[in-house]
Amino acid sequence: MICSIVPPYMLRRLAAQDEPRLREVALAAKESLAHVKEIQSVRSAPVPAPAPSAREAKPGPPKRTIYDAQSSENLPGKLVRKEDAAPTGDVTADEAYDGLGSTHRLYAEVFGRDSVDGAGLPLDATVHYGTLYDNAFWDGQQMVFGDGDGEVFQRFTKSVSVIGHELAHGVTQFTAALAYRNQAGALNESMSDVFGVLVEQYLKKESARQASWLIGEGLFTDKVQGAALRSMKAPGTAYDDDVLGKDPQPDSMDTYVRTSADNGGVHINSGIPNRAFYVVASEIGGNAWEAPGQIWYGTLTSGSLPPACTFGKFARTTLATAEELFGAGSKEHDAVRKAWDTVKVKV
């Protein structure tokens, strides 16, 4: 499944704007929204998981390739940088290169995983995709970044959490293969948010207490009243803007959104498991990529999650993983239970 970072509900708000100063923004949003609908109607071919021996292989160095679409929608585009090559001088291409490297480093050094597929998959990315393209996405094989419209969104390579988020869709694709619909889809999005913030926190060496817990921090221009696309610490508070509206994410099952839009609310309801991970990290303390990250990564790769996984099933599996890794009644195990209680998910 092809997965994008900007929620359709946000693009719909922008597409509906009729102020003269926002005409170009509205047009860009309409085109981006049409593209989201188009790519979400496409199902990627089933991807077999790597053999156990490949998953257990020692992680190797990243194999990055950056392409430039030159404002077209033709992929992959013109080759502009390969692994170990000097910076291009194009900030977008070089941010993509560095972000791919930071993501590879987290998986290799923290989780012992060799790239997205666990078997050294080359990391390819295309920048300058489309004209004023308000999105970034993983298409099942590579990363793609738009430059934004300049009025609401800046370039999508600017946030390393966005790069980490989209590559994490690839990790989910090669492990649990969570369906991109309803609660399983919200979990798919949440796993990408979790590993997106972990990439950023590991890069900056920020503890759970020091981190912002924002997804897409820095994407908005200074004309927007908002900090990021989403907040894992406080879903529903990332932005409150005259143009974008107010962040609609729920922070518990009490305000779960039942909708047929966006594949059953995959972007909006991800706030619930997102907050659960934040609570686990804040309860345990220290670095979120350590015990909390190990629990979530262990759950994702456990083989216990069905494609149509529910929040409840996922919660029970995180509890089982925490018990396996740290023991029943441990601080880590208790933190996981408290987190799901906090967001009103029954375990």
Phi, psi and omega in degrees: 000140178271127188238133182244159187275324183274125182294144176303327181295330177286318178295324178297320176300315181292321181295335182274356182289138181235009175292143180306320183290345184250011182299317181292323177297314180298318179296316179298319180293320178299317180293319179294320180294318177298322179292320177301314180298320180296312184285333178284346176277353181262131176257128177292149176298145178306137182248116178293142177290149177299154177298151180309321182296325178290320181295331182271357182295148177295132181301136176261183179289159178292156176234088187260142174221127181248133179241158178241117180282349177054045177069012174263179174247026179266124181252144006272342182104197183276130178295127179236340178201135176243172181306135178072003177280158180291156176305149184277337188092348173271111187302324181294312179298319183286328173295319178298314179301311182293320180294322175298319180294319179296322179292314177302320183295317178302308183296321182289311188277329183264318186249359179064029183258134181267089179070188187299319184267359182080003183224030174080027181306129175299144181256107182251144178214145175244131178249170180055046181276128177068185179250120182054036186287120185266061178186170169218146182208159171256124185259016181097345181225330185207169175269148177223133184234130171272168181266354184079171183268350179083345180259316178252310183250139169267187183299143187277355173277354187291335182251117179293334177293330176292316179297313178298322179301308185293321177293331178294333173300324177294320178298316178298320178303320184270359181238268184284339181051048180297132179299147182265061181201144175055218185293326177297321178292322176295323175294321177301312177296319181295319178300323178292322176295317179303307184285336173296314179289329178293323175301313182293316181294321179293320178298316183271354184055046179265136174285169178302324181289324183282333188289154179278333183063029179257142176257120180082028177297132180094354179288323182288148170285172181285001176275350184260135175274085182181158183259330188189178176290320183211155172240124177281330180290320183218076179306138181098000183237008187290330179204154175209094194227146181300326182273311184279342187083196180257140176311120186265007185295136173281155179247003175198171180294345177298331181239025177306135184263118177264115185206155173265347180289157177049050178055038179086027175079039185294327180276327185281315184280355175295344177301331183290303176293334175300312181296324179301316179296318178301317180298317177303311182296320181288327178289319181284320182081177181077217184264130184292337180282351180276251185301310180300315179298321179295323179293314181291320178293319178298324178292314181299324185259010186287338186080005183261354184265121176286156179304324180264043184299141175261167176301319181298315179297317179297316180300315180297325180289323176296323177296316179296321179293317179297321178293318180296319184279324190234350177099147177296138180080001178288164177303320182293316180296317179295324180295321178295316179298316179298322182298313181289328173297319181299320182266009173066033173262124182283134179245000000 
